[in-house]
Amino acid sequence: MTGPVVGAVAALGLSFEAWLVIGGNIFGLIVVGVIVYQYYQLDSETDSGTGGETDEE
């Protein structure tokens, strides 16, 4: 019974580290994407002059 348990713990440990790396990359991409999106929204609102800042928060 120790074989599957050790394998599961090892898999969990590997997946935890992998999730930390993947999660960190995804979080970084989301932060950059949100910043770029907000900047693009402000830029497009300034250019078009429609002023849709109350549509989404």
N, C-alpha and C positions, 0 to 999 in steps of 0.2 A: 504493500500500500504506500510505501514511502516514495516509490518511483513517480507515480502520477502527482503526488503532492509536491515533491521537489520540482517536477516539471512545471506544474501550475504556478508555483511561487516564482520560478525563474522566468516564466513567460510574463507573469504580472510585473515583475521587476523590469524586464526589458521593455514591455509595453508602456510602463509608467515613464521610463526615461524617454522613450520614443514620443509619447504623448506630450511630455514637457517640451521637447524640441519642436515637434510639429505644432503644438499649441502656441508656442512662442512665436514661430514663424507666421502662423495664421493670424495671431493677435496683432503682430507688427503690420502685416499686410492690411488688416482691417483698419487699423489706426491710420496708416498712410492713405488708404482708400477714402476714409471718411474725411480726412483733412483735404485731400484733393477734391472730393465731391463738394464739400462745403465751399471751398475756394471757387470751384467752377460755378456753383449756384450763385454765389455773390457776384462773380464776374458777369454771368449771363443776365442777372437781374439788373446790374448797373448798365449793361449795354442795351438791353431791350427796354428797360424802364417800366416793365409790367408790374414789378413789385409783388412777387408771390411769396414773401417771407412768412406769411401766416398759414400757408397751405400745409407745410410739414415742419416738425420741430426736430 
